[in-house]
Amino acid sequence: MFKRTAIAFASIALLAAPAMASSSLTTDSFNKDHVISSLQERGVNVQDAERWGTFIRAFVKQADGTVKSELFQPNTLAPVTNLADVG
């Protein structure tokens, strides 16, 4: 009896694990379109953006036509100027 119950609970846990994992993926508040438009409103010529660890990495078109990768804080969209200062 105990063995069957343990197997049943283990099966339920295994089936629930992917559902729990996928729900944690949706709690990430990164919204690419919103980040791009917000940075563009601030005068940053963003071509693309992505999550990059704890930061947002934006690909910014420069005046000479080249594209440069720049890091921003996810909550404030403030530029990250010195990685050593980030805690």
C-alpha positions as CSV (number, residue, x, y, z in Angstrom):
1,M,0.0,0.0,0.0
2,F,2.7,2.5,1.0
3,K,4.7,1.6,-2.1
4,R,1.8,2.3,-4.4
5,T,1.0,5.6,-2.7
6,A,4.6,6.7,-3.0
7,I,4.7,5.8,-6.7
8,A,1.5,7.7,-7.2
9,F,2.8,10.8,-5.5
10,A,6.1,10.6,-7.4
11,S,4.2,10.4,-10.7
12,I,2.1,13.4,-9.8
13,A,5.2,15.4,-8.8
14,L,6.9,14.5,-12.1
15,L,3.9,15.5,-14.1
16,A,3.5,18.8,-12.2
17,A,7.2,19.8,-12.5
18,P,7.0,21.0,-16.1
19,A,3.9,23.0,-15.4
20,M,5.6,24.6,-12.4
21,A,8.7,25.3,-14.5
22,S,6.7,26.9,-17.3
23,S,4.8,29.1,-14.9
24,S,8.1,30.4,-13.4
25,L,9.2,31.4,-16.9
26,T,6.1,33.6,-17.4
27,T,6.8,35.5,-14.1
28,D,9.8,37.2,-15.8
29,S,8.7,40.7,-16.4
30,F,10.9,41.3,-19.4
31,N,8.8,42.7,-22.3
32,K,11.1,43.2,-25.3
33,D,8.7,45.6,-27.2
34,H,8.1,47.7,-24.1
35,V,11.8,48.0,-23.3
36,I,12.7,49.0,-26.9
37,S,9.9,51.6,-27.0
38,S,10.8,53.0,-23.6
39,L,14.5,53.3,-24.5
40,Q,13.6,54.9,-27.8
41,E,11.4,57.4,-26.0
42,R,14.6,58.3,-24.0
43,G,16.5,59.0,-27.2
44,V,18.3,55.7,-27.4
45,N,18.3,54.3,-30.9
46,V,17.6,50.7,-30.0
47,Q,17.4,48.1,-32.7
48,D,16.9,45.0,-30.5
49,A,17.0,44.1,-26.8
50,E,17.2,40.9,-24.7
51,R,17.6,39.7,-21.1
52,W,21.3,39.3,-20.3
53,G,21.7,37.8,-16.8
54,T,20.4,40.4,-14.4
55,F,20.6,43.2,-17.0
56,I,18.9,44.2,-20.3
57,R,21.3,44.2,-23.2
58,A,20.2,46.6,-26.0
59,F,21.7,46.8,-29.4
60,V,22.0,50.5,-30.1
61,K,22.6,52.0,-33.5
62,Q,25.4,54.6,-33.4
63,A,25.7,57.8,-35.4
64,D,28.2,56.2,-37.7
65,G,25.8,53.3,-38.5
66,T,27.5,50.7,-36.4
67,V,25.6,48.8,-33.7
68,K,26.9,48.7,-30.2
69,S,25.8,46.5,-27.3
70,E,24.9,48.4,-24.1
71,L,23.6,47.3,-20.7
72,F,20.7,48.7,-18.8
73,Q,19.2,48.1,-15.3
74,P,16.0,46.2,-15.8
75,N,13.8,48.3,-13.4
76,T,14.9,51.8,-14.2
77,L,16.5,51.3,-17.7
78,A,19.4,53.4,-16.4
79,P,22.6,52.6,-18.3
80,V,25.1,50.4,-16.6
81,T,28.4,52.3,-16.6
82,N,30.6,50.2,-14.4
83,L,30.0,46.5,-13.8
84,A,32.3,46.6,-10.7
85,D,29.8,48.9,-9.0
86,V,26.8,46.5,-9.5
87,G,26.0,44.6,-6.4
